[in-house]
Amino acid sequence: MLNRNITNTLFLTAILGVISCGPSQETLDLQAKAKQMFGSLPAKMPGSEKDTQDLVALGKKLYFEKKLSQNNTQSCNSCHNVEGKAAGVDNLPTSPGAFGKNGDRNSPTVLNAGFHFVQFWDGRAADLKAQAKGPILNPVEMAMPSEAEVLKRLKADAEYPALFAKAYPDVKDAVTYDNLAGAIAAFERTLVSPSRFDDFVNGDANALTTEEQAGLQTFISTGCTSCHTGNLFGATSYRKMGERVPYETADLGRYNVTKQESDKYLFKVPTLRNIALTGPYFHDGKSATLEDAVKKMAYHQLNVELTNKETAKIVKFLGSLSDKNRVN
């Protein structure tokens, strides 16, 4: 009986020791460093404070509206799928348009897009509203012949005139192309995707596993933060694709917009939020797996050849940047 009591006491002491043992100093230091270097994702996107429920509701309906394509086959959601656990992409290298022809670039995620400093890979749109106007009239994408034709369809619809009037109560003729884009942008501003990483930097030291913390350390020490900075882990600057080691691509990137020689092969640095869910990768969609993308970026952008073990660590960490409601 005495031996049993001693055993039980020792077992209870061990359990209490585990319970009382908080996060290690290493974890706390990493947590503080991550908060300083990256911070957490804001709860709302810029401009959303002015968005009404009626405006967002109209924008959501328009986002899924196939009447905005010439042959009634494509909507915004076709290439930027946000239904269910989808992460704002179609997971294709490049996306087919209304008549089956594929675009030239990979469709980036719409999640958190309103936080980005510009829109599109080449930054040709300043904000969500400007971006929303482009694909509808793009001959490869939704292929509508003109703004007038778009408005003609909407005005002939049984629901849209009244919905536009509710969303824009102070406007006499609310069904305009500018208002259409404004409504879609309002809906997209609701697509904020908090992750476990945000929980970690906001105080929950257990939000990241030991392996993910090791991956974060490797991500930082490798130099990934030279491009992937801030709470978006990117989307704040342009960088040359193949900055240290040339990357083979015929796409001239931002040069096509500016015609400035210095802008050749410059692309917007993509956000790494939800990156584990949004493959394939790069502007050309030619990197099929996240492991491949991480290795290639280290090589082409930093002239660093990662080992398989280092790559696996970084990939493990990147999974913690996924929307908590969109992971399986």
N, C-alpha and C positions, 0 to 999 in steps of 0.2 A: 504493500500500500504506500509506503514511504517513497519507494522508487517511482511509483506511478505519479505521486504528487510532485516530485522533483521534475519528472519528465514534462508534466503538464505546465509547471511553472516556467520551465525553460522554453517550451513551445510558445506560451503566451507572451513571454518576454520578447521572443524573436518576432512574433507577429506585430506586437506594439512598436517594436523598433522599426519595422518596415513602414508601418502606418505613419509614425511620427517623422520618418525621414523624408524631408522635402526634396525638391529638385537639387541637383548638384550645382556647385558653383560654376562649373563649366557651362551648364545649361543656362543658368541665370545670366552669365556673361554673354552668351550667344544671343539670348533673348534681347538683352539691352542693345547689343550691336545691331541686330536685325531691325529693331524699332528705330534706331538712329539712321541706319542706311536706307531702309525701305519704307517703314511706317505701314499703316494699315489702309485698306480701301475705304474711302468715305462712304457713308450710307446713301448719299444721293449725288446724282450728277449735276454739274453746273447747268443752270437754267430750269431745272425741274421744279423749283419753288414756284414758278409761274404757270406750270401746267395744271389744267383742271381735269377732273374725272371725265368730262365730256370730250375734251381734246384727246386724252389718252385712249379713250374707247374708240373714237374715230380712227386714230392712228393705228390701233391694233387691227381694226377691220380692214383698213387699207393695206396693212403689212401682209395680210393673208389674201388679198384680193387679186384673183387671176385676170380680172377684166383690165388690169393695168398692163397686160401684155397683148400684143396684136392678135394672137390666135387663142387667147384665153387659156393658156397652159402654164404660165409662170407667174409667181408672186415674189415678193421680197423673200419670203420664207423658203422658196425653192432652193436658193443658194445659201441662205443664212437661217437654217432651221433652228427654231427655238422651242419646238414642241417637245413635251416630255422631258427626257434627260439630254436631248440634243444640245450641243454647245455653241449654237449660232453659226454653224457651218454645214456643208453637205458631205464633208469627208472625202471629196474627190480632188484629184490633182488640179484640174480646172473644171469649170462648171458649164454644162450645156445650156444654151439659150433657148428662146421660144421655138426656133426652127432647127434645133439639134446641133448647131455649130458651137464648139466650145470657145470660151474666152481665152485670153492669153495668159491670165494670171490666176493664181489660187485665191479662192474667196476667203477673206479674213473673217474672223468671228465678229459678230455684232455685239456680243456681251462686253459690257464696260466700254464700248466704243466712244461714248460721249465724253470720256475722260481723256481721250487721245488728243495730242496737240494738232493733228491734221487727220484727214480721212483719205482712204485709198493707199496703196503701196507707194505711189509717187506723190502723195500729198496734194493732189490737184483740187481737192475740196477742203474748205477751211473747217467745216463743222458738219454735224449730222444732217441738218436741213439741206445744205448744199449737196451732200452726198446722195441724199434720197432722190434728188432730181435726175441724177445721171443714168442709172440703169434702165429706167422706164423708156427713155428715148434712145438708148444705145441699140444700134441695129443688130448686134450680135446677142444682146441679152434679152430685154423684153420687147424691143423692136417696135414700139409705138411710133407712128410717123410724125406726130407733132403734139405739142401741148394742147392745141385746140381739139384734137381727136380724143385725147384723154378726158378733157372736160366735157365733151359731148357725151361720152359714155356715162360719166358720173351723173350728169344732169338728167339723163334719160332713165337712170336707175330709180326704183321705187323708194329707196331708203336714203340715199346719200344726200340729196338736197336738205332734208330736215336735219340730218346728223351734222352736216357742215354748219347749218344755222345755229344749232345748239352749241357747237364747239367754238364758233366765232360769232357770238351774239351781237357784237357791236359793228358788224360788217354787213352792208346791204346785200352785196352779191358775194357770198362766202365761198362758193365753189370756184376756187382759183388754183392754179398749179402751185403757187407759193404756199397757199394754205394746206394743200395736200402734203407737200414736203414737210411743212411745219408740224402737222399732225403725226406723220410717221416718225419724225424725230422725237416727238413727245413720248410716243410709245417706247421707242428705243432707249430713252432715258430711264425707263423703269428696269432695264435689264442689267442691274447691278448684281455681281456674283461674289459674295463673301466666301472665304475659304478657311480651312483650318490654320493656315499660316496667319491669317488675321487674328484668330483666337490666340495664337502663340505670342504675337507681338503685343496683343492687348492684355496679356497677363496670365494666360493659361499655359504654364510650362509643360503640361502633359499633352498639349494639342498636337505636337510633332513627336513621332517615334524617335528612338535613338538613331535608327538608320537614316531617317529624314534629317535629323540634326547634323549628322555626319555629312550628308549630301549638301546641306546648306553651307557647311564649312568648306567643302570642296568647291562648291559653286563660287564662293567668295575668293578663295585662295587661287583658283585657276585664272581669275581675271574676267569672268563672265559679266561682272558688274561694270566693266568699262562701257558697255552698251546697254545692258539690262538693269536700269536704275529706277529708283522711285517706287511708289506703291503699285505701279502697273508692271514693274519689271520690264520696262521698255516703253515704246509708244511716245517718247518724248524727244526724239531726234532722228535724223537721217544718218545712215552709215553706208559706206561703200561695200557692196557684196564682193568679198575677196579682198579685204583691206590689207592683209599681210601676205596671203598666198592667193593668186588669181583664181576666181571661180568662173567656170565656163558658162556663159549665158549670152544670148543675142539681145536680151532685153536691156535697154539703156537706162531704164528706171526714170528717175526725176529729170534727166536730160530731156526726155520727150515733152516735158511741161515747160521747162525754162530755156532750153537750147544753150545752156551754159556748159562749157566744156568740163568745168569742175564738178558738174552734177552727174556725169556719166557713171552708171552703175550704182548710184545712190538710191536707197530704198528706206522707207520708214522702218525703224527697228520695231519688230512686232512685240506686242505684249506677251509675256510668258504665262499670264493668268489663263487657266484652262488649257494650257498647251498639251497636256496629256490626253485631252479629249478632241483636239482639233486637227489631227494629222489628215493627210500628208502635209509636209512642211516646205517652207520657203516660197518666194513669189512664184516659182515655177512648179511647185508641188512635186518636185522630183525626189524628195527625201521621204521615204515611206514610213519609217519608224522614228520614234523620238530618240532612240539610241544613236541611230545614224545621223540625225540632225545635230545632236549635241557634239558628236565627234567631228563632224564637218565644220561646225561653227568654230570650235576650238582651233581647228587646223587653219581654216581660211581667214578667220578674223584675228586670231591671236598667235598663229604659228606654234600652237601647242598640240602635241600628239598625246591624247588621253589614252590611258590603259582601259581595258574593259571594266576593271574594278572601279576606276575613277568615274567612268561614264555611268555605270550602274548606280553609283552613289548620287550623282547629280540628277539622274532620271527619277530616282526614288524621291528626292526632295521636290522636284517639279510637280509630282503628283499631289503634293500638299497645297498647291495653288489652284486646284480645281474647285469649282462651285460645290459646296457641300450638298446641295440639292440635286446635283446632276451626275454624281458618281454612283456607281452600282454598289 
